[in-house]
Amino acid sequence: HRDSLLRAYHSFLKNLTEPPAAMLTQGMRNFCRNLSGQKHEEKETLFTIMKSYIASTYDAVRAHALWKDQMSSGGGDEEFLVRRSLESFIYGQCRSHIDNYLYDGPTQDKEKDWQERVNLLQFVTASHLEVECLQDETLDVSEVLRAPVKSLLSMSTYHSPFEKLQRILSLYRGINAALTKALNRAQ
């Protein structure tokens, strides 16, 4: 699934560079530029603006000749992939503005406090969790948790809320699979 999404994203970017997409691309560029110049009183306002823009732009993309045939031939999957690609592209282009807006002084203070609390927990090991299947001395816990840790570390490379939620789901599935593997090995 991840490979098909990556291919769809590259196809989406390629289409944006085509001359017939110039107006659409310019519209996206203007939106991101204007968004950066605006002050938003509440965080919900920013997300409402983003969500509304993505919805209206998606309608324009669906009607555009460069995507119309592609989306009609692939059924629901192609529409889903184009929508995810658009979302990722817009959130990626607006990321610095969103990060600057969300990562204000109080949020930075909370982040610092949280990091300090996490650092105080560095002594915690698998034995502290009282998960019996992780108590096996021959089990390399770091190897068992390699995939979930990789998923967690990749979180910052994804931009849209959907993609971030997909990373969390992947992390959950990875931990589940790792614990199941450790449990089956212990039995």
VENDA-V205699 format. One record per pair of residues at least 6 apart in sequence whose ideal C-beta (glycine too) atoms are under 8 Angstrom apart, sorted by the first residue. I is the first residue (numbers start at 1). J is the second residue. Records with the same first field share a line. If there is no record, write none. Layout:
# VENDA-V205699
I: J / J
This chain:
# VENDA-V205699
4: 77 / 81
5: 81 / 84 / 85
8: 78 / 81 / 82 / 84 / 85
9: 84 / 85 / 88 / 89
11: 70 / 85
12: 82 / 85 / 86 / 89
13: 85 / 89
15: 21 / 66 / 67
16: 24 / 25 / 28 / 89
17: 25
18: 66
20: 64 / 65 / 66
21: 64 / 66
24: 57 / 60 / 61 / 64
27: 57 / 60
28: 57 / 89 / 90 / 93
29: 93
31: 53 / 57 / 90
32: 90 / 93 / 94 / 97
35: 46 / 49 / 50 / 94 / 97
36: 94 / 96 / 97
40: 46 / 49 / 101
43: 101 / 102
46: 98 / 101
50: 90 / 91 / 94 / 98
53: 90
54: 86 / 87 / 90
57: 86 / 90
58: 82 / 83 / 86
61: 67 / 82 / 86
62: 68 / 71 / 79 / 82
67: 82
70: 78 / 82
71: 78 / 79 / 82
74: 81
84: 160 / 162 / 163
87: 160 / 162 / 163
88: 158 / 159 / 160 / 163
90: 160
91: 98 / 159 / 160 / 161
92: 159 / 160
95: 159
103: 111
125: 141
126: 134 / 135 / 141
127: 134 / 135
131: 179
132: 186
133: 139 / 179 / 182 / 183 / 185 / 186
134: 141 / 144 / 179 / 182
136: 182 / 185 / 186
139: 182 / 185 / 186
142: 149
144: 178 / 181 / 182
145: 174 / 175 / 178
147: 174 / 177 / 178
148: 171 / 174 / 175 / 178
150: 174
151: 167 / 170 / 171 / 174
152: 167 / 171
154: 167
155: 164 / 167 / 168
158: 164 / 166 / 167
